[in-house]
Amino acid sequence: MTDTLVTGGTGYVATRLIADLLASGMPVRTTVRSLDRADEVRDAVRRAGVGADGLSFVEASLTEDAGWAAALDGVAEVHHVASPMVQTADRDAVVVPARDGALRVLRAARDAGTRRVVLTSSFAAVGYTPKAVRDYDESDWTDPETPGLPAYPLSKAVAERAAWDFVRDEGGGLELVVLNPTWVAGPTLTAAARSSLAFFTGMLDGSLSVVPRQRFGIVDVRDLASAHLAAMRTASAAGRRYLLLADGPTMTFREVAQVIGVEVTEAEGEDPPPLIIRNDRAKAELGFRPRSAIETITETVASLRELGLA
């Protein structure tokens, strides 16, 4: 078993990770919802200056069982970075695909005899339950019963809990490592501004002139990809979760706009309280050495402009 699988190959994080794996000389298999999108992934990888000869594709969706046995056949290592993107007020319509998709991947990995799965979760599964002092590390969990919890952090908390429970109760010898990145930014290899990048394009083109009053951490997509590689090769990482964010203080959308050089107005309300998110474990155990938030923001904008997305 030598192949590595990356789920959700067309995604912002997945394309960066695939490029890094191929650059290291490792053949990569990736899942796409339609094989018609394979060239989209190849083009993204080539934007990183990497050849796509070692890249292969399997059609599979996180919302269906079909395709996953083939996707995992002969695969020793899985980077599960895909997550269903569902825009709806129906909380179950967001939570169920996220949870069931993670379980589909883990079940297929176990059945295939895969050694380890590195799962991209989120800070949303860690720090969305209020604390008197907002100081978070890997021991913290977002409680699904938190009053008023939005669907996205709820889905991340439920999906990650389900993943850990599955590996404990039904995983056999399968190892799991979970990465919990904060807001992901950084240069994109995709031809569209997806996910968190939409905030950048909105601020740049003026369509997002009023921003939420929110404080958060930022992590560079390149550092997240590097953490995936480290989490896969570090034997002691099995059974651990890791918060990932850039060094320095957490930021607000208004502070991000100031770095970009645009004017925005904050929505009405109280200023968000101080927020500390700790990346000590990732540094000590994975050798995580993140870029600064300022560098990440600046290079995100440069990337979007170079690709004609802003």
C-alpha positions as CSV (number, residue, x, y, z in Angstrom):
1,M,0.0,0.0,0.0
2,T,1.7,3.1,-1.2
3,D,-0.9,5.6,-2.5
4,T,-2.0,8.6,-0.5
5,L,-5.6,9.8,-0.7
6,V,-6.7,13.4,-0.4
7,T,-10.5,13.9,-0.3
8,G,-12.3,16.7,-2.1
9,G,-9.6,17.4,-4.6
10,T,-11.0,20.6,-6.1
11,G,-11.0,22.4,-2.7
12,Y,-8.8,25.4,-1.6
13,V,-6.9,23.3,1.1
14,A,-6.9,20.1,-0.9
15,T,-5.2,21.6,-4.0
16,R,-2.4,23.0,-1.9
17,L,-1.9,19.7,-0.1
18,I,-2.0,17.7,-3.3
19,A,0.7,20.0,-4.8
20,D,2.9,19.5,-1.7
21,L,2.5,15.8,-1.7
22,L,3.3,15.5,-5.5
23,A,6.3,17.8,-5.0
24,S,7.7,15.4,-2.4
25,G,7.5,12.6,-5.0
26,M,4.5,10.9,-3.6
27,P,1.8,9.6,-5.9
28,V,-1.6,11.0,-5.0
29,R,-5.2,9.8,-5.5
30,T,-8.0,12.3,-4.9
31,T,-11.7,12.2,-4.9
32,V,-13.9,14.5,-7.0
33,R,-17.7,14.6,-7.2
34,S,-17.4,14.4,-10.9
35,L,-14.5,13.2,-13.1
36,D,-15.3,16.2,-15.3
37,R,-13.5,18.3,-12.7
38,A,-10.2,16.4,-12.9
39,D,-8.6,19.1,-15.2
40,E,-9.5,21.7,-12.7
41,V,-7.4,20.0,-10.1
42,R,-4.5,19.4,-12.5
43,D,-4.5,23.1,-13.4
44,A,-4.4,24.1,-9.8
45,V,-1.5,21.8,-9.1
46,R,0.4,23.2,-12.1
47,R,-0.1,26.8,-10.7
48,A,2.1,25.6,-7.8
49,G,4.8,24.7,-10.3
50,V,4.3,21.0,-9.8
51,G,3.7,18.3,-12.5
52,A,0.5,16.4,-12.3
53,D,1.7,13.0,-13.7
54,G,1.5,11.3,-10.3
55,L,-2.1,12.3,-9.7
56,S,-5.1,10.0,-10.2
57,F,-8.9,10.5,-9.6
58,V,-11.8,8.6,-8.2
59,E,-15.4,9.8,-8.3
60,A,-17.0,9.9,-4.8
61,S,-19.2,12.1,-2.8
62,L,-19.3,12.5,1.0
63,T,-23.1,12.2,0.8
64,E,-23.1,8.8,-0.9
65,D,-21.5,5.4,-0.2
66,A,-20.7,4.8,-3.9
67,G,-17.0,5.1,-4.8
68,W,-15.4,5.0,-1.4
69,A,-14.2,1.4,-1.5
70,A,-12.5,2.1,-4.8
71,A,-11.1,5.4,-3.5
72,L,-9.4,3.6,-0.5
73,D,-8.3,0.5,-2.3
74,G,-4.5,0.2,-1.8
75,V,-4.3,3.5,0.2
76,A,-2.1,3.6,3.2
77,E,-2.6,7.2,4.2
78,V,-5.7,9.5,4.0
79,H,-5.8,13.2,4.3
80,H,-9.5,14.0,4.8
81,V,-9.9,17.7,4.1
82,A,-13.3,17.7,2.3
83,S,-16.5,18.8,4.0
84,P,-19.9,19.2,2.4
85,M,-20.8,22.9,1.8
86,V,-24.5,23.2,2.5
87,Q,-26.1,26.7,2.6
88,T,-29.4,26.4,4.5
89,A,-31.1,27.4,7.7
90,D,-31.9,23.7,8.3
91,R,-29.3,22.7,10.9
92,D,-29.7,19.0,10.2
93,A,-29.0,19.6,6.6
94,V,-25.6,21.0,7.6
95,V,-24.7,18.6,10.5
96,V,-25.7,15.3,9.0
97,P,-23.6,15.5,5.8
98,A,-20.5,16.6,7.7
99,R,-20.9,13.8,10.3
100,D,-21.8,11.1,7.8
101,G,-19.2,12.1,5.3
102,A,-16.4,11.8,7.9
103,L,-17.7,8.4,9.0
104,R,-17.9,7.2,5.4
105,V,-14.2,8.0,4.9
106,L,-13.2,6.4,8.2
107,R,-15.2,3.3,7.6
108,A,-13.8,2.8,4.1
109,A,-10.2,3.5,5.5
110,R,-10.7,0.9,8.2
111,D,-12.0,-1.7,5.7
112,A,-9.1,-1.1,3.4
113,G,-6.5,-1.5,6.1
114,T,-5.4,2.1,5.9
115,R,-2.7,3.0,8.5
116,R,-3.7,6.6,9.4
117,V,-6.3,9.3,8.6
118,V,-5.4,13.0,9.2
119,L,-8.7,14.9,9.4
120,T,-9.1,18.6,8.9
121,S,-11.6,19.8,11.5
122,S,-11.8,23.4,12.7
123,F,-11.4,25.8,15.6
124,A,-15.2,25.8,15.3
125,A,-15.1,22.4,17.1
126,V,-13.0,23.9,19.9
127,G,-13.9,27.4,20.8
128,Y,-17.6,28.2,20.2
129,T,-18.8,27.5,23.7
130,P,-18.4,30.7,25.8
131,K,-15.8,30.8,28.6
132,A,-15.3,33.5,31.3
133,V,-11.8,33.9,29.8
134,R,-11.6,33.1,26.1
135,D,-8.3,31.2,26.2
136,Y,-8.5,28.0,24.2
137,D,-6.3,24.9,23.7
138,E,-6.9,21.3,22.5
139,S,-8.7,20.3,25.7
140,D,-11.6,22.6,24.8
141,W,-14.6,21.5,22.9
142,T,-17.6,23.3,21.4
143,D,-20.6,21.9,23.2
144,P,-23.4,21.0,20.7
145,E,-25.9,22.0,23.3
146,T,-24.6,25.6,23.4
147,P,-27.7,27.9,23.1
148,G,-27.8,29.7,19.7
149,L,-24.9,27.8,18.3
150,P,-24.8,28.4,14.5
151,A,-25.0,25.4,12.2
152,Y,-21.4,25.5,11.0
153,P,-19.6,25.1,14.3
154,L,-22.3,22.7,15.4
155,S,-21.5,20.5,12.3
156,K,-17.8,20.7,13.0
157,A,-18.1,19.7,16.7
158,V,-20.5,16.8,15.9
159,A,-18.4,15.5,13.0
160,E,-15.2,15.5,14.9
161,R,-16.7,13.9,18.0
162,A,-18.2,11.2,15.7
163,A,-14.8,10.6,14.1
164,W,-13.1,10.1,17.5
165,D,-15.9,7.8,18.7
166,F,-15.7,5.7,15.6
167,V,-12.0,5.2,15.8
168,R,-12.3,4.3,19.5
169,D,-15.2,1.9,19.1
170,E,-15.0,0.5,15.6
171,G,-11.7,1.6,14.1
172,G,-9.6,-1.5,14.6
173,G,-6.0,-0.5,14.1
174,L,-6.8,2.7,12.2
175,E,-5.0,5.8,13.6
176,L,-6.6,9.3,13.6
177,V,-5.0,12.7,13.9
178,V,-7.2,15.8,13.8
179,L,-6.1,19.3,12.8
180,N,-8.2,22.3,14.1
181,P,-7.2,25.3,11.9
182,T,-8.5,28.8,12.6
183,W,-9.7,30.9,9.6
184,V,-7.7,29.7,6.6
185,A,-6.2,32.2,4.3
186,G,-3.2,32.4,2.0
187,P,-2.5,32.2,-1.7
188,T,-4.9,30.1,-3.7
189,L,-4.3,27.6,-6.4
190,T,-7.9,27.4,-7.4
191,A,-9.5,29.5,-10.2
192,A,-12.3,30.7,-8.0
193,A,-12.3,32.6,-4.6
194,R,-13.9,30.0,-2.4
195,S,-14.5,29.6,1.3
196,S,-12.8,32.2,3.5
197,L,-11.4,33.9,0.4
198,A,-14.8,35.3,-0.3
199,F,-14.3,37.7,2.6
200,F,-11.2,39.1,1.0
201,T,-12.8,39.6,-2.4
202,G,-15.8,41.2,-0.8
203,M,-13.7,43.7,1.1
204,L,-11.6,44.4,-2.0
205,D,-14.5,45.0,-4.4
206,G,-16.6,46.9,-1.8
207,S,-19.5,44.5,-1.7
208,L,-18.6,43.7,1.9
209,S,-18.4,47.2,3.4
210,V,-20.0,46.2,6.8
211,V,-18.1,43.5,8.6
212,P,-19.0,41.4,11.6
213,R,-17.7,42.4,15.0
214,Q,-15.7,39.2,15.5
215,R,-12.2,38.2,16.7
216,F,-10.5,35.1,15.3
217,G,-7.3,33.4,14.5
218,I,-5.8,33.1,11.0
219,V,-3.7,30.3,9.6
220,D,-2.0,30.2,6.2
221,V,-3.2,27.4,3.9
222,R,0.4,26.6,3.1
223,D,1.1,26.0,6.8
224,L,-2.0,23.9,7.1
225,A,-0.8,21.7,4.3
226,S,2.6,21.4,5.9
227,A,0.9,20.4,9.2
228,H,-1.0,17.7,7.4
229,L,2.3,16.2,6.2
230,A,3.8,16.4,9.6
231,A,0.8,14.9,11.3
232,M,1.0,11.9,8.9
233,R,4.7,11.2,9.5
234,T,4.8,11.9,13.3
235,A,4.2,8.6,15.0
236,S,3.3,10.1,18.4
237,A,0.6,12.3,16.8
238,A,-1.9,9.3,16.6
239,G,-4.9,10.1,18.8
240,R,-4.1,13.8,19.1
241,R,-5.7,17.0,17.9
242,Y,-3.8,20.2,17.1
243,L,-4.9,23.8,17.0
244,L,-3.3,25.7,14.1
245,L,-3.0,29.5,13.8
246,A,-0.4,32.1,12.9
247,D,1.8,33.6,15.6
248,G,0.7,36.9,17.1
249,P,-2.6,38.2,18.4
250,T,-5.9,37.2,17.1
251,M,-7.6,39.7,14.7
252,T,-10.9,41.3,13.7
253,F,-12.3,41.8,10.2
254,R,-11.6,45.5,10.6
255,E,-8.0,44.8,11.3
256,V,-7.7,42.5,8.3
257,A,-9.2,45.3,6.2
258,Q,-6.6,47.7,7.5
259,V,-3.8,45.3,6.4
260,I,-5.4,45.0,3.0
261,G,-5.8,48.8,2.8
262,V,-9.5,49.2,2.5
263,E,-12.2,50.9,4.5
264,V,-15.0,48.9,6.2
265,T,-17.5,49.6,8.9
266,E,-18.1,47.2,11.8
267,A,-21.6,46.0,12.4
268,E,-23.4,47.5,15.4
269,G,-22.8,45.8,18.7
270,E,-20.2,45.4,21.4
271,D,-16.5,44.9,20.7
272,P,-15.5,41.2,20.9
273,P,-13.7,40.3,24.1
274,P,-10.0,39.3,24.0
275,L,-9.3,35.9,22.5
276,I,-6.3,33.6,23.0
277,I,-5.8,30.5,20.9
278,R,-2.8,28.4,21.7
279,N,-0.7,26.6,19.1
280,D,2.0,25.3,21.5
281,R,1.2,21.6,21.0
282,A,1.5,21.8,17.2
283,K,4.8,23.6,17.6
284,A,6.2,21.1,20.1
285,E,5.0,17.9,18.5
286,L,4.6,18.6,14.8
287,G,7.4,21.2,14.4
288,F,4.7,23.8,13.3
289,R,6.3,27.1,12.3
290,P,3.6,29.3,11.0
291,R,3.8,32.4,8.9
292,S,2.6,35.7,10.5
293,A,-1.0,36.7,9.9
294,I,0.2,39.9,8.2
295,E,2.2,37.9,5.7
296,T,-0.7,35.6,5.1
297,I,-3.2,38.4,4.5
298,T,-0.8,40.3,2.2
299,E,0.0,37.3,0.1
300,T,-3.6,36.3,-0.1
301,V,-4.5,39.6,-1.7
302,A,-1.5,39.4,-4.1
303,S,-2.6,35.9,-5.1
304,L,-6.2,36.9,-5.8
305,R,-5.1,39.8,-7.9
306,E,-2.6,37.7,-9.9
307,L,-5.4,35.3,-10.7
308,G,-7.8,38.1,-11.7
309,L,-10.1,37.2,-8.7
310,A,-9.9,40.7,-7.1
